[in-house]
């Protein structure tokens, strides 16, 4: 299974609190003022499209896609607890428990595949991307967001007064010793490095890979890359959280891929 079992268990165990988090625009400035505006800006006109939401969570994005013109929306997620909530809260939309490594749909079933912050939970992109390619119609797009490798490459630290993250090097003035902070290339893992962390109360595992590894796995799946977007936060974030606004204008946390079959 491409997604770590403890990540699946975390989303199942905390499905209701996660749904409250993503359903409230004021609860996460990262979602409402950064990632959502960025990925939605890359979407084509939805009118008449059959759309699959891959890693749909509790169905909030699937609801948005349906409300904004998609002819048919299907949401799938590996966490059954999230799918239960999606079915309850968003009647009229089809939701299914499914692994993105094995999509139970016919070839060329959809005109658009959409995924918000799900692929970074997968250890190898090739199989899920091949499956997305298979179920898309010729000319169809796969538009997804994921964690930015600059962010996931960082080394985290804390002391009595502060905590932070760094990627770079320290050179000692006297000895010339060089200390490296973080690991962008993840050479020991052939470009992939598992990272355990917390998303609120959820204990999760994501997988870091540099942009070069992302391109390698995308090209292996058959897709071509139309655009790679490193988004800027919106002006609303500047008002709601000026410190985070300043950080995201200089160091990205997410990225948006626009792929085409």
Buried (B, 14 or more C-beta within 10 A) or exposed (E): EBBBEEBBBBBBBBBEEBBEBBBEEEEBBBBBBBBBBBBBEBBEEBEEBBBBBBBBBBBBBBBBBBEEEBEBBBBBBBBEBBBBBBBEBBEEBBBBEBBBBEBEBEEEBBBBBBBBBBBBBBBBBBBBBBBBBBBBBEEBBBBBBBBBBBBBBBEEEEEEEEEEBEBEEEEEEEEEEEEEBBBBBBEEBEBBBEBEEEBEEBBBBBBBBBEEBBBBBBEBBBBEEEEBBEBBBBEBBBEBBEEBBEEBEEEBBBBBBBBBB
